[in-house]
Amino acid sequence: MPELRLRRSAWTSSPTSAVALVDGALAGYSAPTLHLLDIDVCDARLAAATHVAPWLRFAAERVAGELSIRLRSGRYGDGAGEEEVLDLPVCGAATAIRLRLVSHLRLRPPPGGAFATLATATIQSCRVDGGELGRLVSSPQCPRLEELYLINVALVAASSSDVAISSASLRRLRFGVRDTRRLDVAAPELRFLSVSNAGEARVTAGKVEEVVHTGDMDRYEYTQLGRHLPRLEIDLTSPMAAFLGRLDTVGELSLHLAFQSELSDWSQQFEKLVEEMSKLPECEALEICPASNHSHGFLPIAMHLLRRFAGIRKLSVNLWWVKPPCPPELVSYCPCRTLTDDLFTDNNIIMLCHLEEIEIDEFRGRDEQVEFVNQLLRCNVPLLERVVFNVPSCCFPESEEIIREKIHGKLRGDKIKVRFKIRRYFSEFAHLIPQPKKRV
């Protein structure tokens, strides 16, 4: 049996039976190696170091592949309480380790030994010592580590608040460790970077291709970062002037828009967003995503972005959080409606002369989504070849009928192909819709 998946779906309602099931399964496993060990405990009352430590020791001796341990908080909270120390043994044959713990557990790495084959490491929701963490994920102890994700981790009180990572193999780094005073990263092969929660940071990496910008990254120091970045993901409302000042061009720019819905502040926020747009570097592909619950006025903001990026070849828009149009009692004086109307006067058409493809994500056929797509297709798009709608399976084929009835007439010319990608759970398959010879 090369894999053991011990998940909550197989457990009874009794919390203690979860630990008994895991302990019994591991005690009964007699083969010398295990390719995958996946343990999922859904009750934080069981998240004690005394329960988890034997599982880690078993993994160190048997797992030659992937180890995943998730301690889910459930309805009893995350088990926060007095700190407990959980020792991480050397897992010399593990290729991937994913640990989602709880906030009262302090993970203590081994003082020596090498995780010789470890390529991917995820550590989430626990406490660590800054110095121990840096030694664990650096090249001497993890010589083949390529992906490192530190999520919702906190430094131990009164411990070293500096973290130093030196890795000759690391290619992806997501660093989110609270209470970090200073972070030093030396990773010559690094391709993906996202850093938050550090007071200061110095990153030395000359091959970075993708940055997920956080609100903290503007005050960090980057050496060897080039003037062109293949992909940048950024929150348009976060401080970013210093970081963007380093860039001339971006291949793919992903923008998250977060702004309040209160009318008293909306006009001021809109003016600030338009000012921030002027700082953005040029790009070939643009992705626009409204942030959750802050999507009032998304249409005028998006259209101003398109005017700013008139040379893009591909546009992707996520419509999941787009809110309905203004209620009737606000239409007459809502700033977002006035700005929207001003965008589409006869002398103010948006020119997207190089745009070849539009991708609409999370299209469910709602009125506000239909309005956005129709307004988008009022732009001048002479080279547009394809429009792709990503539709959840629960909304298909109803969304197809809505698009045919309310949007198809807006598409220009027979050469434009309309394509659906139907998302079913976490996979998708493409369904090509036959194109009519003539559009009505």
QUIPEBEL-V407056 format. One record per residue. N is the residue number from 1. SS is DSSP state (H for helix, E for strand, L for the rest). PHI is phi in radians with two decimals (* if undefined). Layout:
((N:SS:PHI) (N:SS:PHI))
This chain:
((1:L:*) (2:L:-1.35) (3:E:-2.34) (4:E:-2.17) (5:E:-2.03) (6:E:-1.93) (7:L:-2.07) (8:H:-1.14) (9:H:-1.11) (10:H:-1.72) (11:L:-1.65) (12:L:-1.49) (13:L:-1.28) (14:L:-1.36) (15:H:-1.02) (16:H:-1.13) (17:H:-1.18) (18:H:-1.13) (19:H:-1.11) (20:H:-1.10) (21:H:-1.13) (22:H:-1.12) (23:H:-1.05) (24:H:-1.16) (25:H:-1.12) (26:H:-1.20) (27:H:-1.17) (28:L:-1.54) (29:L:-1.54) (30:L:-1.89) (31:L:-1.19) (32:L:-1.26) (33:L:-2.33) (34:E:-2.41) (35:E:-1.40) (36:E:-2.55) (37:E:-2.18) (38:E:-2.18) (39:E:-2.07) (40:E:-2.27) (41:E:-1.85) (42:L:-1.77) (43:L:-2.18) (44:H:-1.15) (45:H:-1.11) (46:H:-1.66) (47:L:-1.48) (48:L:-1.76) (49:H:-1.04) (50:H:-1.15) (51:H:-1.41) (52:H:-1.45) (53:H:-0.98) (54:H:-1.11) (55:H:-1.16) (56:H:-1.17) (57:H:-1.15) (58:H:-1.08) (59:H:-1.10) (60:H:-1.09) (61:H:-1.53) (62:H:-2.03) (63:E:-1.31) (64:E:-2.10) (65:E:2.89) (66:E:-1.90) (67:E:-2.14) (68:E:-2.38) (69:E:-2.24) (70:E:-2.15) (71:E:-1.87) (72:L:-1.57) (73:L:-1.32) (74:H:1.09) (75:H:-1.49) (76:H:-1.81) (77:L:1.44) (78:L:-1.65) (79:L:1.33) (80:L:-1.03) (81:L:-3.10) (82:L:-1.15) (83:L:-1.10) (84:E:-2.14) (85:E:-1.63) (86:E:-2.04) (87:E:-1.41) (88:L:-1.70) (89:L:-1.35) (90:L:-1.24) (91:L:-1.89) (92:L:-1.20) (93:L:-1.91) (94:L:-1.32) (95:L:-1.72) (96:E:-2.55) (97:E:-2.24) (98:E:-2.21) (99:E:-2.11) (100:E:-1.94) (101:L:-1.82) (102:L:-2.30) (103:L:-1.18) (104:L:-1.55) (105:E:-1.57) (106:E:-1.76) (107:E:-1.48) (108:E:-1.99) (109:L:-1.19) (110:L:-1.22) (111:L:-1.23) (112:L:-2.63) (113:L:1.58) (114:L:-2.09) (115:L:-1.50) (116:L:-1.11) (117:L:-1.96) (118:L:-1.21) (119:L:-1.92) (120:E:-2.30) (121:E:-2.37) (122:E:-2.21) (123:E:-2.20) (124:E:-2.43) (125:L:1.03) (126:L:-2.77) (127:E:-1.99) (128:E:-2.54) (129:L:-1.56) (130:H:-1.04) (131:H:-1.14) (132:H:-1.13) (133:H:-1.11) (134:H:-1.05) (135:H:-1.16) (136:H:-1.08) (137:H:-1.68) (138:L:-1.53) (139:L:-1.03) (140:L:-0.99) (141:L:-1.65) (142:L:-2.24) (143:L:-1.20) (144:L:-2.04) (145:L:-1.16) (146:L:-1.97) (147:E:-2.25) (148:E:-2.34) (149:E:-2.19) (150:E:-1.97) (151:E:-2.17) (152:E:0.96) (153:E:-1.77) (154:E:-2.16) (155:E:-1.35) (156:L:-1.18) (157:L:-1.02) (158:L:1.19) (159:L:-1.69) (160:L:-1.10) (161:L:-1.71) (162:E:-1.85) (163:E:-2.19) (164:E:-2.14) (165:E:-2.05) (166:E:-2.23) (167:L:-2.46) (168:L:-1.49) (169:L:-2.01) (170:L:-1.11) (171:L:-2.06) (172:E:-2.37) (173:E:-2.38) (174:E:-2.08) (175:E:-1.96) (176:E:-2.40) (177:E:-2.03) (178:E:-1.18) (179:E:1.22) (180:E:-1.39) (181:E:-1.35) (182:E:-2.52) (183:E:-2.08) (184:E:-2.10) (185:E:-2.18) (186:E:-2.15) (187:L:-2.53) (188:L:-1.12) (189:L:-1.77) (190:L:-1.13) (191:L:-2.00) (192:E:-2.12) (193:E:-2.49) (194:E:-2.60) (195:E:-2.30) (196:E:-2.59) (197:E:1.25) (198:E:-1.81) (199:E:-1.12) (200:E:-2.36) (201:E:-2.66) (202:E:-2.26) (203:E:-2.03) (204:E:-1.95) (205:L:-2.79) (206:L:-1.76) (207:L:-2.11) (208:L:-1.13) (209:L:-1.97) (210:E:-2.46) (211:E:-2.22) (212:E:-1.73) (213:L:-1.33) (214:L:-1.94) (215:L:-1.12) (216:L:-1.57) (217:H:-1.26) (218:H:-1.20) (219:H:-1.69) (220:L:-1.61) (221:E:-1.86) (222:E:-2.16) (223:E:-1.94) (224:L:1.29) (225:L:-1.35) (226:L:-1.34) (227:L:-1.46) (228:E:-2.06) (229:E:-2.19) (230:E:-1.05) (231:E:-2.58) (232:E:-2.34) (233:E:-1.97) (234:E:-2.61) (235:E:-1.58) (236:L:-1.11) (237:L:-1.65) (238:L:-1.52) (239:L:-1.06) (240:L:-2.65) (241:H:-1.04) (242:H:-1.14) (243:H:-1.20) (244:H:-1.16) (245:L:-1.13) (246:L:-1.46) (247:L:-1.95) (248:L:-1.76) (249:E:-2.46) (250:E:-2.34) (251:E:-1.19) (252:E:-2.18) (253:E:-1.97) (254:E:-1.91) (255:E:-1.98) (256:E:-1.81) (257:E:-1.84) (258:L:-2.22) (259:L:-2.64) (260:L:-1.33) (261:L:-1.76) (262:L:-1.19) (263:H:-1.12) (264:H:-1.12) (265:H:-1.88) (266:H:-1.15) (267:H:-1.06) (268:H:-1.14) (269:H:-1.16) (270:H:-1.09) (271:H:-1.07) (272:H:-1.16) (273:H:-1.13) (274:H:-1.08) (275:H:-1.14) (276:H:-1.14) (277:H:-1.02) (278:L:-1.16) (279:L:-1.53) (280:L:-1.28) (281:L:-1.32) (282:E:-1.18) (283:E:-2.57) (284:E:-1.71) (285:E:-2.22) (286:E:-2.16) (287:E:-2.08) (288:E:-2.12) (289:E:-2.33) (290:E:-1.28) (291:L:-1.32) (292:L:-1.07) (293:L:1.08) (294:L:-2.34) (295:L:-2.02) (296:L:-1.14) (297:L:1.36) (298:H:-1.10) (299:H:-1.06) (300:H:-1.13) (301:H:-1.11) (302:H:-1.08) (303:H:-1.20) (304:H:-1.14) (305:H:-1.10) (306:H:-1.13) (307:H:-1.13) (308:H:-1.22) (309:L:-1.96) (310:L:-1.21) (311:L:-1.69) (312:L:-1.21) (313:L:-1.79) (314:E:-2.38) (315:E:-2.23) (316:E:-2.14) (317:E:-2.31) (318:E:-1.69) (319:L:-1.83) (320:L:-1.03) (321:L:-1.71) (322:L:-1.16) (323:L:-1.50) (324:L:-1.07) (325:L:-1.03) (326:L:-1.00) (327:L:-1.09) (328:H:-0.94) (329:H:-1.24) (330:H:-1.91) (331:H:-1.00) (332:L:-1.17) (333:L:-2.31) (334:L:-1.19) (335:H:-1.03) (336:H:-1.17) (337:H:-1.22) (338:H:-1.08) (339:H:-1.13) (340:H:-1.12) (341:H:-1.10) (342:H:-1.16) (343:H:-1.22) (344:L:-2.11) (345:L:-1.30) (346:L:-1.05) (347:L:-1.69) (348:L:-2.31) (349:L:-1.20) (350:L:-1.37) (351:E:-1.74) (352:L:-2.11) (353:L:-1.26) (354:L:-1.91) (355:L:-1.21) (356:L:-1.95) (357:E:-2.51) (358:E:-2.12) (359:E:-2.13) (360:E:-1.87) (361:E:-1.73) (362:L:1.04) (363:L:-1.40) (364:L:-2.15) (365:L:1.45) (366:L:-1.21) (367:H:-1.01) (368:H:-1.16) (369:H:-1.25) (370:H:-1.09) (371:H:-1.07) (372:H:-1.08) (373:H:-1.10) (374:H:-1.13) (375:H:-1.16) (376:H:-1.07) (377:L:-1.36) (378:L:-1.41) (379:L:-1.18) (380:E:-1.43) (381:L:-2.25) (382:L:-1.15) (383:L:-1.79) (384:L:-1.08) (385:L:-1.99) (386:E:-2.59) (387:E:-2.17) (388:E:-1.96) (389:E:-1.93) (390:E:-1.57) (391:E:-2.10) (392:E:-1.07) (393:H:-1.03) (394:H:-1.21) (395:H:-1.87) (396:L:-1.94) (397:L:-1.68) (398:H:-1.01) (399:H:-1.13) (400:H:-1.05) (401:H:-1.15) (402:H:-1.09) (403:H:-1.14) (404:H:-1.13) (405:H:-1.43) (406:H:-1.95) (407:L:-2.13) (408:H:-0.94) (409:H:-1.13) (410:H:-1.46) (411:L:-1.37) (412:L:-1.66) (413:L:1.42) (414:L:-1.26) (415:L:-1.31) (416:L:-1.37) (417:E:-1.65) (418:E:-1.84) (419:E:-2.26) (420:E:-1.92) (421:E:-2.00) (422:E:-1.65) (423:E:-1.55) (424:E:-2.07) (425:L:1.04) (426:L:-1.87) (427:E:-2.18) (428:E:-2.57) (429:E:-2.38) (430:E:-1.65) (431:E:-2.14) (432:E:-1.44) (433:L:-1.56) (434:L:-1.01) (435:L:-1.56) (436:L:-1.19) (437:L:-1.17) (438:L:-2.22) (439:L:-1.72) (440:L:-1.76))
